[in-house]
Amino acid sequence: MLWQGVKVHTYFPRRSSTTGIHPWIIDMEAKVIRGEAVLHWATQFKQQGFHPDVVIAHPSWGESLFVKQVWPNTRLGLFYEMLYQSEGQDVHFDPEFSKPEISPGSRLMIKNAMAFLQHQVVDAAISPTHWQAQTYDPYMRDKITVVHDGIDTAAIKPSPQARLTLENGLSWSREDEVLTFVSRNLEPYRGYHIFMRALPQVLRLRPHAQVLIIGGDSVSYGAKAPEGQTWKQIFIDEVRGQIPDADWQRVHFLGRLSYPQFLTMLQISRVHVYLTYPFVLSWSLIEAMSSGCAILASDTAPVREAIEEGVTGRLLPFFDASAWAQGIDRLMNDPAERQRLGDNARERAIDRYDLQTVCLPQQLAWVKALSQTPSQAG
């Protein structure tokens, strides 16, 4: 297959996962199966004379596991997204959804095994944020360069004329009091439950607010909802009795919008809310910054790298639903503060996260340096 002048090859696993094995091993086996599939693919192409100078991969899926076994002199660069730790990160951060276990560190040691195995042969690594890089053990950090993925701040920008119109006829502009919340899927890892618990108070305090919620019904991170349920509906059911029907009409679940519609939604947002466990940072936060949103964000470790309290946004305690409602109310009442925070957020996005002027040049420099690094043999 040819894609924009690039020849794309695919690989296919030769078997599926084993039923009934130890739960700690399920994930590892899946990665080994993928790694084995790439091993067969790479061996075939090596026999045809293909010897890549550089291989770049995301190690968490297992594909890069045996690359150095085929091409020991090829430089291997890996995307280090996050190493799991038993304390100070997402694991057991939220006691409401934490199940007792005898030793989370033991389980996570196995979960991190693939990262440790591949670090033995990696030549260089890249992480999108300093916090994510710091999750790796000290001896691993020497190989990590921090460069964000980058966003197009020239395209993602404020627009006073923006208007979001949906197929059902609903429409909002910057003239409306729009409160926005975004998550790939509506789930606890991104604080959906906290936002929903703040809603009854928000709707009482803000009788004209229109609440736009973007996100799917599935799960991206963390545990699945109980059988036959979704986290979305569970927390709707929890708060619905506290919200009069007339106020509930101002809450709009938009599902997954097209990307242009998503950007328009950010452009009309009067206050944007972002929550996350101590976990990988969402692109949507940086996109909201680039859009000039006035942002209320959770005071959790990865967020503090982008949102500086009182400068590029406001930080609030993750679990305090009442504090979120009051924070939303205060910011809605202060247009000058919203403008100041939004302007600062956009400036920070341009200075630190712009794809063309900041991130892409650094990424290309990283690839060039990788290509010139003496290979660490597999």
Secondary structure, 3 states (H helix, E strand, C coil): CEECCEECCCCCCCCCCCCCCCHHHHHHHHHHHHHHHHHHHHHHHHHCCCCCCEEEECHHHCCCCCHHHHCCCCEEEEECCCCCCCCCCCCCCCHHHCCCCCCHHHHHHHHCHHHHHHHCCCCEEEECCHHHHHCCCHHHHCCEEECCCCECCCCCCCCCCCEEECCCCCEEECCCCEEEEEEEECCHHHCHHHHHHHHHHHHHHCCCCEEEEEEECCCCCCCCCCCCCCHHHHHHHHHHCCCCHHHHCCEEEEECCCHHHHHHHHHHCCEEEECCCCCCCCHHHHHHHHCCCCEEEECCHHHHCCCCECCCEEEECCCCHHHHHHHHHHHHCCHHHHHHHHHHHHHHHHHHHEHHHHHHHHHHHHHHHHHCCCCCCC
